């Protein structure tokens, strides 16, 4: 098996993509609302997903961010909405898809460092996305757009083949219990989708602080031939900003394993 991983200093956070869910304990007279929410969930997330369900309400500031910025920089996942990135961003620039942006701390920092690269960030957790919207507004980050929903649908339906310069997957949920491994995002089918949307010589950058998941990722990558370990510099920065959660990994002695791969030319 190829050696795909590189171990860095302890630098983790399992940035968990999570989905608000209807309150199962609601009163009986809320049944219609609950049923409607379930139907919407089924529309947005129709498969066994890699993210956890979690409720989350917006603070007043987050709600304001959402109302002001979401109409212009955000969209919901859809199987019938192929993205025209040049129209959405208003320019033609290298494009990166970030899967699981969490609260957007890394997304915003990296976008600020690379203003000539456009970033589409994907997550399901509305409060986290609202925090990212706040950073977009405060820092006037014109090179970030956001999709709320299942990243697998985004890869399979919303992104054109061979259109991405890069894909970032930082600290996906490791789903540590064996019975939940089927929920892990980085399965052979997902890697195939990523390879399909990457341009020739485009790059995939993965980081995880979970040792067993790192081993699983290495096995998945070793079983395919469309993505190979990068031997030269890739067309975007692979330097990740350190978040407050990464200090916890250092204290707990959890190293981060990173994978940087390039798309084999078609």
C-alpha positions as CSV (number, residue, x, y, z in Angstrom):
1,X,0.0,0.0,0.0
2,X,1.3,3.5,-0.9
3,X,2.2,5.8,2.0
4,X,-0.3,8.5,1.5
5,X,-0.2,10.0,5.0
6,X,2.0,12.6,6.6
7,X,1.8,13.0,10.4
8,X,2.1,16.5,11.6
9,X,2.2,18.1,15.0
10,X,-0.9,17.5,17.1
11,X,-3.4,19.8,15.4
12,X,-6.9,18.3,15.4
13,X,-10.5,19.0,15.4
14,X,-13.2,16.6,14.3
15,X,-15.2,19.5,12.7
16,X,-18.5,17.7,12.8
17,X,-21.0,18.4,10.1
18,X,-24.3,18.3,11.9
19,X,-27.9,18.6,10.9
20,X,-30.7,20.3,12.9
21,X,-33.5,17.8,13.4
22,X,-37.1,18.1,14.5
23,X,-37.8,17.8,18.2
24,X,-39.1,14.3,18.8
25,X,-40.5,15.4,22.1
26,X,-42.8,18.1,20.7
27,X,-46.4,18.2,21.8
28,X,-49.0,16.3,19.7
29,X,-50.4,19.5,18.2
30,X,-47.0,20.1,16.6
31,X,-47.2,16.9,14.5
32,X,-47.9,18.6,11.2
33,X,-44.8,20.8,11.7
34,X,-42.7,17.8,12.7
35,X,-43.9,15.8,9.6
36,X,-43.0,18.8,7.4
37,X,-39.6,19.0,8.9
38,X,-39.0,15.3,8.3
39,X,-40.1,15.6,4.7
40,X,-37.6,18.5,4.2
41,X,-34.9,16.4,5.9
42,X,-35.6,13.5,3.5
43,X,-35.4,15.9,0.6
44,X,-32.1,17.4,1.6
45,X,-30.4,14.3,3.0
46,X,-32.0,11.2,1.5
47,X,-29.2,8.6,2.3
48,X,-27.2,7.3,5.2
49,X,-25.1,10.3,5.9
50,X,-21.7,11.0,7.4
51,X,-22.9,13.8,9.7
52,X,-24.7,13.7,13.0
53,X,-28.2,15.1,13.7
54,X,-28.2,18.0,16.1
55,X,-30.6,20.9,16.7
56,X,-29.3,24.4,16.8
57,X,-31.0,27.8,16.9
58,X,-29.5,31.1,15.8
59,X,-28.6,33.9,18.1
60,X,-30.0,37.3,17.1
61,X,-26.6,38.2,15.6
62,X,-26.5,35.0,13.6
63,X,-30.0,35.5,12.4
64,X,-29.0,38.9,11.2
65,X,-26.0,37.5,9.3
66,X,-28.3,34.9,7.7
67,X,-30.9,37.4,6.6
68,X,-28.3,39.8,5.2
69,X,-25.9,37.5,3.5
70,X,-27.4,34.1,2.8
71,X,-29.4,35.2,-0.2
72,X,-26.3,36.3,-2.0
73,X,-23.6,33.9,-0.8
74,X,-25.6,30.8,0.1
75,X,-27.8,28.1,-1.4
76,X,-29.4,24.9,-0.2
77,X,-28.3,21.5,-1.6
78,X,-30.2,20.3,-4.6
79,X,-29.9,17.4,-7.1
80,X,-31.2,19.8,-9.8
81,X,-28.9,22.8,-9.4
82,X,-25.6,22.6,-11.3
83,X,-23.4,25.5,-10.0
84,X,-22.2,28.1,-12.5
85,X,-19.2,29.2,-10.4
86,X,-18.3,32.1,-12.7
87,X,-21.8,33.5,-12.4
88,X,-22.0,33.0,-8.7
89,X,-18.6,34.6,-7.9
90,X,-18.7,37.1,-10.7
91,X,-15.3,36.1,-12.0
92,X,-13.3,33.1,-13.3
93,X,-10.8,31.9,-10.7
94,X,-9.4,28.6,-9.4
95,X,-12.2,26.9,-7.3
96,X,-11.9,24.9,-4.1
97,X,-14.6,22.9,-2.4
98,X,-14.3,22.6,1.4
99,X,-16.3,19.8,2.9
100,X,-17.3,20.2,6.5
101,X,-16.5,23.9,7.2
102,X,-17.8,23.8,10.7
103,X,-18.0,27.3,12.1
104,X,-15.8,28.6,9.3
105,X,-12.7,29.7,11.2
106,X,-10.3,27.9,8.9
107,X,-12.4,28.6,5.8
108,X,-12.3,32.4,6.4
109,X,-8.6,32.5,7.3
110,X,-7.5,30.5,4.3
111,X,-9.7,32.5,2.0
112,X,-8.3,35.7,3.3
113,X,-4.8,34.4,2.6
114,X,-5.6,33.4,-0.9
115,X,-7.9,36.1,-2.4
116,X,-7.3,34.9,-5.9
117,X,-8.9,31.5,-5.2
118,X,-12.7,31.0,-4.8
119,X,-14.0,28.7,-2.1
120,X,-17.3,26.9,-1.8
121,X,-17.8,25.7,1.7
122,X,-20.3,22.9,2.5
123,X,-21.8,22.1,5.9
124,X,-25.2,21.2,7.4
125,X,-25.1,23.0,10.7
126,X,-27.0,26.3,10.4
127,X,-25.5,28.1,13.4
128,X,-22.0,27.2,12.2
129,X,-22.7,28.5,8.8
130,X,-24.2,31.7,10.3
131,X,-20.9,32.2,12.1
132,X,-19.0,31.9,8.8
133,X,-21.4,34.4,7.2
134,X,-20.5,36.8,10.0
135,X,-16.8,36.5,9.2
136,X,-17.6,36.9,5.5
137,X,-19.4,40.2,6.2
138,X,-16.9,41.6,8.8
139,X,-13.8,40.8,6.7
140,X,-15.4,41.5,3.3
141,X,-14.5,38.1,2.0
142,X,-15.8,38.1,-1.5
143,X,-14.3,34.8,-2.5
144,X,-16.4,32.5,-0.3
145,X,-19.8,30.9,-1.1
146,X,-21.7,28.4,1.1
147,X,-23.9,25.4,0.4
148,X,-26.0,23.9,3.2
149,X,-26.5,20.1,2.9
150,X,-25.0,16.8,2.1
151,X,-21.6,17.1,0.5
152,X,-22.1,13.8,-1.4
153,X,-25.0,15.3,-3.2
154,X,-23.0,18.4,-3.9
155,X,-20.2,16.3,-5.4
156,X,-22.5,14.1,-7.4
157,X,-25.0,16.7,-8.7
158,X,-24.0,20.3,-8.2
159,X,-20.3,20.4,-9.2
160,X,-19.4,20.0,-12.9
161,X,-16.8,17.3,-13.8
162,X,-13.2,18.5,-13.9
163,X,-14.1,21.9,-12.6
164,X,-12.3,22.1,-9.2
165,X,-8.7,23.0,-8.5
166,X,-8.9,21.5,-5.1
167,X,-11.0,19.7,-2.4
168,X,-10.4,20.1,1.3
169,X,-11.7,17.7,3.9
170,X,-10.5,18.7,7.4
171,X,-11.3,16.6,10.4
172,X,-14.4,14.7,9.1
173,X,-16.4,12.9,11.8
174,X,-14.5,9.7,12.5
175,X,-17.5,7.7,13.6
176,X,-15.3,5.5,15.8
177,X,-17.7,2.7,16.6
178,X,-17.3,-0.2,14.1
179,X,-21.1,-0.3,13.5
180,X,-21.0,3.3,12.4
181,X,-18.0,3.0,10.0
182,X,-20.4,2.9,7.0
183,X,-21.2,6.6,7.9
184,X,-17.7,7.7,7.3
185,X,-17.5,10.3,4.6
186,X,-14.2,9.1,3.0
187,X,-15.4,5.8,1.4
188,X,-14.3,4.6,-2.1
189,X,-17.5,6.0,-3.7
190,X,-16.8,9.5,-2.3
191,X,-13.2,9.4,-3.4
192,X,-14.4,8.5,-6.9
193,X,-16.8,11.5,-6.9
194,X,-14.0,13.8,-5.8
195,X,-11.7,12.5,-8.5
196,X,-14.5,13.1,-11.0
197,X,-14.9,16.8,-10.1
198,X,-11.2,17.6,-9.8
199,X,-9.3,19.1,-12.8
200,X,-6.3,17.2,-14.0
201,X,-3.5,17.8,-11.5
202,X,-6.0,19.3,-9.1
203,X,-5.5,18.3,-5.4
204,X,-7.3,16.7,-2.5
205,X,-6.1,17.7,1.0
206,X,-7.4,15.6,3.9
207,X,-6.6,16.0,7.6
208,X,-7.7,13.8,10.6
209,X,-6.6,13.5,14.2
210,X,-8.2,10.0,14.5
211,X,-5.7,7.2,14.1
212,X,-8.1,4.5,13.1
213,X,-9.8,6.8,10.5
214,X,-6.4,7.7,9.1
215,X,-5.6,4.0,8.6
216,X,-9.0,3.6,6.9
217,X,-8.4,6.6,4.7
218,X,-5.0,5.2,3.7
219,X,-6.6,1.9,2.7
220,X,-9.3,3.6,0.7
221,X,-6.8,5.7,-1.2
222,X,-4.5,2.7,-1.7
223,X,-7.4,0.9,-3.4
224,X,-7.8,3.4,-6.3
225,X,-5.6,4.9,-9.0
226,X,-7.2,8.2,-9.9
227,X,-5.5,10.2,-7.0
228,X,-1.8,9.7,-6.2
229,X,0.4,11.3,-3.5
230,X,1.5,14.8,-4.5
231,X,5.2,14.9,-5.4
232,X,5.3,18.6,-6.2
233,X,3.6,21.7,-4.9
234,X,-0.2,21.8,-5.4
235,X,-1.9,24.8,-6.9
236,X,-3.2,26.2,-3.5
237,X,-1.8,26.4,0.0
238,X,-1.9,23.3,2.2
239,X,-1.0,25.4,5.4
240,X,-3.9,25.1,7.8
241,X,-4.6,27.8,10.5
242,X,-4.5,26.5,14.1
243,X,-7.8,26.7,15.8
244,X,-8.5,26.6,19.5
245,X,-9.6,23.0,19.3
246,X,-6.2,21.9,17.9
247,X,-4.5,22.9,21.2
248,X,-6.6,20.3,22.9
249,X,-5.2,17.6,20.6
250,X,-1.7,18.7,21.5
251,X,-2.5,18.4,25.2
252,X,-4.0,15.0,24.6
253,X,-1.1,13.8,22.4
254,X,-3.2,13.2,19.3
255,X,-1.1,13.7,16.1
256,X,-2.7,14.9,12.9
257,X,-2.3,12.8,9.8
258,X,-2.6,14.6,6.5
259,X,-3.0,13.4,2.9
260,X,-2.2,15.5,-0.1
261,X,-3.0,13.9,-3.4
262,X,-3.2,15.0,-7.1
263,X,-5.6,14.0,-9.8
264,X,-4.0,11.8,-12.5
265,X,-4.5,13.4,-15.9
266,X,-7.4,12.0,-17.9
